[in-house]
Amino acid sequence: MPFWIPHKIKLLILLGLTNLGLLTHLLLGDLKLFADWDWLDILGEGGSALLVMLWIALLLKSRPAGLVTTLLFAGLGCLFFSLFMDTLDEFIAQSPAARWDAWLESGPMPLGFILLTLGIYHWHREQLAINAQMRNRERVFREHRQFDQLTPLGDANYLRDQLELAMEQSRQLQQPLSLVMLDLDEFSSLNRENGQAEGDRVLQVLTQLVLLNLRAHDLLCRLAGDCFVVLLPNTGERQAREIATELQAAVQSLAYKTVNEGERLFLRASTVALMARQGDAHSLLERLNLAMARCKQSTQMQRVV
């Protein structure tokens, strides 16, 4: 039976075979007297056939056409046909020499169990695949909530999680791990003078600029406001400082134009680099924040002088 046959056709085939079996019994057998009916067998075999038909109805109503549905339907169909033929013997007597009756009663039963077993096996594999997809969707949903709404970057919580994983991997592989923090200078003044919408656009453009100047395996996250952190796997402190200097120069050379007036805004950024040596993600980010605070203070003092 092809897997793509519609459910109505499947039912028509099953009912057609059942009616053919009924006509064969009527043509080749004799009706039993009412007194000869065995009600216990009628209720047991006929009731089982009705339950199997109910299973078939639920199966076809809840599943689309396909391999699993076809195997399950074929298995249940064989069980129903066998039970129905067995029930007919309680109403129609056949000649003791007739062997076809026994084949119709007993033959489809083992075949039905084999098809049901195959169907349940493929259904099991199907459920495992569906469960894996659901777990992936749930993981993506959880991680999606950790992404910044303004930029396509992970937020502070996402950064901490990834930093913990990166530090553990760095210890296992015995590879260096470094961080670079980038903070725009006087961003609050830019917001006041040009509006928050312009400030948001600056952050979006800055995000794209920094990403273009990073390697494929580096991770950029938005820590807070105008503060960004770059996670640099397998990178020593000297190379991290070089990357920080390159990012600072890229921001300073950016010819950013405002939306309304089209005038250029001269952007500057402070950067610090730090190598992850000991401690956890929280203490490492605290050290990075302190280094940025000292860098900002030194920059302000130089400008005052």
C-alpha positions as CSV (number, residue, x, y, z in Angstrom):
1,M,0.0,0.0,0.0
2,P,1.6,3.3,-1.1
3,F,2.3,5.7,1.8
4,W,0.5,8.6,0.2
5,I,-2.9,7.0,-0.2
6,P,-5.5,9.2,1.4
7,H,-7.2,8.0,4.6
8,K,-10.6,7.6,2.9
9,I,-9.1,5.2,0.3
10,K,-7.5,3.2,3.1
11,L,-10.8,2.8,4.8
12,L,-12.6,1.9,1.6
13,I,-10.0,-0.9,0.9
14,L,-10.4,-2.3,4.5
15,L,-14.2,-2.2,4.3
16,G,-14.1,-3.8,0.8
17,L,-12.0,-6.7,2.1
18,T,-14.2,-7.1,5.1
19,N,-17.4,-7.2,3.0
20,L,-15.7,-9.7,0.6
21,G,-15.0,-11.9,3.6
22,L,-18.6,-11.6,4.8
23,L,-20.0,-12.5,1.4
24,T,-17.6,-15.5,1.2
25,H,-18.9,-16.8,4.5
26,L,-22.5,-16.3,3.5
27,L,-22.1,-18.1,0.2
28,L,-20.1,-21.0,1.4
29,G,-21.6,-21.5,4.9
30,D,-24.9,-21.9,6.7
31,L,-26.4,-19.6,9.3
32,K,-26.4,-21.0,12.8
33,L,-29.5,-21.2,14.9
34,F,-30.0,-18.5,17.6
35,A,-29.6,-21.2,20.3
36,D,-26.2,-22.1,19.0
37,W,-24.7,-18.7,19.4
38,D,-21.9,-18.4,21.9
39,W,-22.4,-15.0,23.4
40,L,-19.2,-15.0,25.3
41,D,-17.2,-15.5,22.1
42,I,-19.4,-12.9,20.3
43,L,-18.8,-10.3,23.0
44,G,-15.1,-11.0,23.2
45,E,-14.2,-11.3,19.5
46,G,-16.8,-8.8,18.3
47,G,-16.0,-6.3,21.0
48,S,-12.3,-6.6,20.2
49,A,-13.0,-5.9,16.6
50,L,-15.0,-2.8,17.4
51,L,-12.2,-1.5,19.7
52,V,-9.6,-2.0,16.9
53,M,-11.9,-0.1,14.5
54,L,-12.0,2.7,17.1
55,W,-8.2,2.7,17.2
56,I,-8.1,3.0,13.4
57,A,-10.5,5.9,13.5
58,L,-8.4,7.7,16.1
59,L,-5.2,7.0,14.1
60,L,-6.5,8.4,10.9
61,K,-8.0,11.4,12.5
62,S,-4.9,12.4,14.4
63,R,-2.1,11.6,11.9
64,P,-1.3,12.7,8.3
65,A,-0.6,10.2,5.5
66,G,2.9,8.7,5.6
67,L,5.0,5.7,6.3
68,V,4.2,5.5,10.0
69,T,0.5,6.0,9.6
70,T,0.3,3.4,6.8
71,L,2.2,0.8,8.8
72,L,0.0,1.3,11.9
73,F,-3.1,1.3,9.8
74,A,-2.1,-1.8,7.9
75,G,-1.3,-3.6,11.2
76,L,-4.6,-2.6,12.8
77,G,-6.5,-3.4,9.7
78,C,-5.1,-7.0,9.7
79,L,-6.1,-7.4,13.3
80,F,-9.6,-6.0,12.7
81,F,-10.1,-8.3,9.6
82,S,-8.9,-11.4,11.6
83,L,-11.2,-10.6,14.6
84,F,-14.1,-9.9,12.3
85,M,-13.7,-13.2,10.5
86,D,-13.5,-15.0,13.8
87,T,-16.7,-13.3,14.9
88,L,-18.5,-14.4,11.8
89,D,-17.9,-18.1,12.7
90,E,-20.2,-17.5,15.7
91,F,-23.1,-16.8,13.3
92,I,-22.2,-18.8,10.2
93,A,-21.1,-22.5,10.2
94,Q,-18.5,-23.7,7.7
95,S,-17.7,-27.2,6.6
96,P,-15.0,-28.9,8.7
97,A,-13.1,-29.6,5.5
98,A,-12.9,-25.8,4.6
99,R,-9.4,-24.7,5.3
100,W,-9.8,-21.2,3.9
101,D,-11.8,-20.1,6.9
102,A,-8.9,-20.9,9.3
103,W,-6.6,-18.9,7.0
104,L,-8.8,-15.9,7.1
105,E,-9.1,-16.0,10.8
106,S,-5.5,-16.7,11.8
107,G,-3.4,-15.6,8.9
108,P,-3.8,-11.8,9.1
109,M,-3.2,-11.8,12.9
110,P,0.6,-12.4,13.0
111,L,1.0,-10.2,9.9
112,G,-0.8,-7.4,11.7
113,F,1.4,-7.6,14.8
114,I,4.5,-7.5,12.5
115,L,3.2,-4.4,10.7
116,L,2.2,-2.8,14.0
117,T,5.7,-3.5,15.4
118,L,7.3,-1.8,12.4
119,G,4.9,1.1,12.7
120,I,5.6,1.6,16.4
121,Y,9.4,1.4,15.7
122,H,9.2,4.1,13.1
123,W,6.8,6.1,15.3
124,H,9.4,5.9,18.1
125,R,12.1,7.2,15.8
126,E,9.8,10.0,14.6
127,Q,9.0,11.0,18.2
128,L,12.7,11.1,19.1
129,A,13.3,13.5,16.1
130,I,10.3,15.6,17.1
131,N,11.6,15.8,20.7
132,A,15.0,16.8,19.5
133,Q,13.5,19.6,17.4
134,M,11.4,20.8,20.4
135,R,14.4,20.9,22.6
136,N,16.3,22.9,20.0
137,R,13.3,25.3,19.6
138,E,13.2,25.7,23.4
139,R,16.9,26.3,23.6
140,V,16.7,28.9,20.8
141,F,13.8,30.5,22.6
142,R,15.6,30.8,25.8
143,E,18.7,32.2,24.1
144,H,16.6,34.5,22.0
145,R,15.4,36.2,25.3
146,Q,19.1,36.9,26.0
147,F,19.6,38.9,22.9
148,D,19.6,42.7,22.8
149,Q,16.5,44.2,21.2
150,L,18.4,47.1,19.5
151,T,21.3,45.2,18.1
152,P,21.6,41.5,17.0
153,L,24.0,40.9,19.9
154,G,23.8,38.8,23.1
155,D,23.1,40.8,26.3
156,A,25.0,40.7,29.6
157,N,23.4,37.4,30.7
158,Y,24.3,35.8,27.4
159,L,27.8,37.1,27.7
160,R,28.3,35.6,31.2
161,D,27.0,32.2,30.1
162,Q,29.2,32.1,27.0
163,L,32.2,33.4,29.0
164,E,31.8,30.5,31.6
165,L,31.7,28.0,28.7
166,A,34.7,29.6,27.0
167,M,36.7,29.7,30.2
168,E,36.0,26.0,30.9
169,Q,37.0,25.1,27.3
170,S,40.1,27.2,27.6
171,R,41.2,25.3,30.7
172,Q,40.5,21.9,29.1
173,L,42.3,22.8,25.8
174,Q,45.0,24.8,27.6
175,Q,44.5,27.7,25.3
176,P,44.6,31.5,26.2
177,L,41.3,33.4,26.4
178,S,41.1,37.2,26.3
179,L,38.4,39.9,26.5
180,V,38.2,43.4,24.9
181,M,35.9,46.0,26.2
182,L,34.8,49.0,24.0
183,D,33.0,52.0,25.4
184,L,32.0,55.0,23.3
185,D,33.2,58.3,24.7
186,E,30.7,61.0,25.6
187,F,27.8,59.0,24.3
188,S,25.4,60.6,26.8
189,S,26.2,64.0,25.2
190,L,25.6,62.6,21.7
191,N,22.1,61.4,22.9
192,R,21.2,64.8,24.4
193,E,22.3,66.8,21.4
194,N,21.0,64.6,18.6
195,G,18.2,62.6,20.2
196,Q,17.9,59.0,21.4
197,A,16.9,57.8,17.9
198,E,20.2,59.0,16.5
199,G,22.0,57.4,19.4
200,D,20.4,54.1,18.7
201,R,21.4,54.3,15.1
202,V,25.0,55.0,16.2
203,L,25.0,51.9,18.3
204,Q,23.6,49.8,15.4
205,V,26.2,51.2,13.0
206,L,28.9,50.7,15.6
207,T,27.9,47.1,16.0
208,Q,28.3,46.4,12.3
209,L,31.6,48.2,12.3
210,V,33.0,46.1,15.1
211,L,31.8,42.9,13.6
212,L,33.5,43.7,10.4
213,N,36.8,44.1,12.2
214,L,36.6,40.8,14.2
215,R,37.5,37.2,13.3
216,A,34.9,34.6,12.6
217,H,35.3,32.8,16.0
218,D,35.2,36.0,18.1
219,L,32.0,36.8,20.0
220,L,30.7,40.4,20.3
221,C,28.1,41.2,23.0
222,R,26.4,44.4,24.3
223,L,27.1,44.6,28.0
224,A,25.1,47.7,28.7
225,G,24.3,51.0,27.0
226,D,27.2,51.9,24.8
227,C,29.5,49.3,26.3
228,F,30.5,46.3,24.2
229,V,32.6,43.2,25.1
230,V,34.4,41.0,22.6
231,L,35.2,37.4,23.6
232,L,38.5,36.3,22.0
233,P,39.1,32.5,22.1
234,N,42.6,31.2,21.8
235,T,44.0,34.7,22.0
236,G,46.8,36.0,24.2
237,E,46.8,39.4,25.9
238,R,49.3,40.9,23.4
239,Q,47.1,40.0,20.4
240,A,44.0,41.1,22.3
241,R,45.6,44.6,22.8
242,E,46.3,44.8,19.1
243,I,42.7,44.0,18.3
244,A,41.5,46.6,20.9
245,T,43.8,49.2,19.2
246,E,42.4,48.3,15.8
247,L,38.8,48.7,17.0
248,Q,39.6,52.0,18.6
249,A,41.1,53.3,15.3
250,A,38.2,51.9,13.3
251,V,35.7,53.8,15.4
252,Q,37.7,57.0,15.2
253,S,38.0,56.9,11.4
254,L,34.3,56.2,10.9
255,A,32.7,59.0,8.9
256,Y,29.2,58.8,10.5
257,K,26.5,61.1,9.2
258,T,23.4,62.1,11.1
259,V,20.0,61.2,9.5
260,N,18.4,64.7,9.7
261,E,21.3,67.2,9.1
262,G,23.8,64.9,7.4
263,E,26.6,66.3,9.4
264,R,29.5,64.1,10.5
265,L,29.7,63.0,14.1
266,F,33.3,62.4,15.3
267,L,33.1,59.3,17.4
268,R,35.8,58.1,19.8
269,A,35.9,55.0,21.9
270,S,38.0,53.7,24.8
271,T,39.2,50.1,24.7
272,V,40.8,47.8,27.2
273,A,42.1,44.3,26.8
274,L,42.3,41.6,29.5
275,M,43.4,38.0,29.5
276,A,41.4,35.4,31.5
277,R,43.8,33.8,33.9
278,Q,41.9,32.9,37.1
279,G,38.5,33.2,38.7
280,D,35.1,33.0,37.2
281,A,33.1,35.1,34.7
282,H,31.8,37.5,37.3
283,S,35.2,38.4,38.7
284,L,36.7,38.7,35.2
285,L,34.0,41.1,34.1
286,E,34.6,43.1,37.3
287,R,38.3,43.4,36.5
288,L,37.4,44.5,33.0
289,N,35.1,47.2,34.3
290,L,37.8,48.5,36.7
291,A,40.3,48.6,33.8
292,M,37.8,50.5,31.7
293,A,37.1,53.0,34.6
294,R,40.8,53.6,34.9
295,C,41.2,54.1,31.2
296,K,38.3,56.6,31.1
297,Q,39.7,58.5,34.0
298,S,43.2,58.7,32.4
299,T,41.6,59.9,29.1
300,Q,39.7,62.6,30.8
301,M,42.8,63.8,32.7
302,Q,44.8,63.9,29.5
303,R,42.0,66.0,27.8
304,V,42.0,68.4,30.7
305,V,45.7,68.8,30.6
